[in-house]
Amino acid sequence: MTLGRTVSTGNRRTAPPRGGNGLSGALFGIGVAGFVDEVVFHQLLHWHKFYDRSTTEVGLVSDGLFHAFSFFATVVSLFLLAELRRRHDVVWPRWLGAALIAAGAFQLYDGTIQHKLMGLHQIRYGVDLLPYDVVWLVVAVALIIAGVALLLRNRTTRGRHGA
């Protein structure tokens, strides 16, 4: 660990990264995954609402709350990212890896817990769900694997270069 040690970056010396990349990236990943889900599947395709077990009006309100949550998560992540940039603490592979993992985890949670266990909504109605469920979960796992690979590659690279 490099706590308390300064790192030379060209003509200036800065403290080593203090963290926050994971939280900022994760909030961004959750926010973007929620945004894409809301805009594509809820608004453009009209496949479902966040909560489909009631009236259309309740579904629209639930979509609004869901959209507000994803927007809030994205905005908070960008404020945290701005602070990281101000401190020169952004570690892009760590940030992006956390974003990919969180987006995949959101997708996995949505597809398993909300779709199947809680039954809040399905991806679509009136069609065979198996192909949709498989694609939904494969995309989720692919995002998680890509994020983990990025974090592990960054960790290995940092270890070799002593940073």
N, C-alpha and C positions, 0 to 999 in steps of 0.2 A: 504494500500500500504506500501511497506517496503523500499522505497527509502532512501538511506543514512544509513540504518541499516545493520550490518554485521550478517552473519549467520554462526553458528558453524557447521563445517563438520568434525567431528573427532578431529584430532590434529591441523587442520588449520582453520583459519577464512577467509571467502571470502565474497565479496559483494553479495547481492542478484542478481538473474538473471536480466540482463538489457534488454532483448528482442533480437529479431533477429531469434528466433526459428520458428516463423510463416513464415517469408520471405524465410528462407533457406528451410524449409519443403515444402512450396508452389512451389518454383522453382524446387525442386527435383521431386515433384509430377507431375508437368507439363512436365518436361524433360523426366521422365520415361514413362508417358502416351504417349507422342509424339514418343518416341523411340519404344515402343511396337507397336503402330499403324503403324509406318513406317516399321519396320522390319517384323512384322507378316502379315499385310494386303497389304502392298505395295510390299515388296520384296519377301517374301516367298510364299504367296498365289496368288500374282498378281491380286488381286481383283480390285484395283483402284490405281490411282496416286493422289497426292495432288490436282492437277488441271487436270481434264479430258476433258476440253472443247476445246482442241487444239490438236496438234500433239503429238506423242509419245515422241519426243525430248523435247518439252516444258514440258510435264509431268515429264520426268526424271529430268530436271532442277528444277522444282518446288519441287520434292521429295528431291533433294539435298539441297535446301534452307531450307525446312522443317526439314530435318535431322540435318542440321547445327544448326538451332534454338534450337531443343530439346537437342542436345549435349551441346551447349553453356549454356542453362538453367541449365542442370545437373552439369556442371563443376562449374558454379558460385555458385550453391547451396552448393557444397562440399567445396569450399573455405570459404563460410560463416559458414558452419558447423565446419570446422577446427578452425576458429576464436572463435566460441562459445565454442568449447572444450578447446581451449587454455585458455579462461577466466573462465572455469568451469561453463559456463552458459547454457549448454544443458539441456533442459527439454524434455526428449524423448517423453512423451505422447503428448505434445504440438507440437513438431516437426512432429511426425508421423500423428497426427490428421490433421495438415495443409497439409501434403503431400497427404493424402487420399482425403481431400476436394478438393484440387487443381486438382488432377488426375480425380476425378469425374466431377468437373466443366469443365475441358478440354474436357472430353468425352461428356458431355451434350452439350457444345457449338459446338463441332464438329458434333454431331448427329443432332442438331436442326438448327443451323445457317448455317454451311458450307454444310451439306448434303441437307437440305430441303429448307431453305430460299435463300441462295446464289447459290445453285446448282453446287458448285465447283466439287463435285464428289458424288457418292453414295457408300454404303458399297460394293455392288456387282452389276453386270449387268447381265441381262438375267434370273433373278429369281424373285420370289415374294419377295419384300423387307420387307413386314410387319413383319415376324418373326425376321429378322435381325435387323430391327429398334427397335423392342420391346426389344430384348436382349441387344442391344447397350445402350438403355436408362435405362433399369433396372440396368445394371451394373454401369452406371454413378450415378444413384440415390443411389444405395447400397454403393458405395464408399463414397459419400457425407454423408450419414447417419452414416456410420461407423466412419468417421472422426469427425463429430459433437458429436457423442456419446463419443468418446475418449476424446475430449476437455472438454465436460461437466463433465465426470467422473473425469478427472484430476482437474478440477476447484472445484468440490465438495470435493474431497480428500484433496486438498490444504487448503480449507476453514476449514475442520475439524481438521487438524493438525497444523494450524496456520502458514504454510509456504508460 
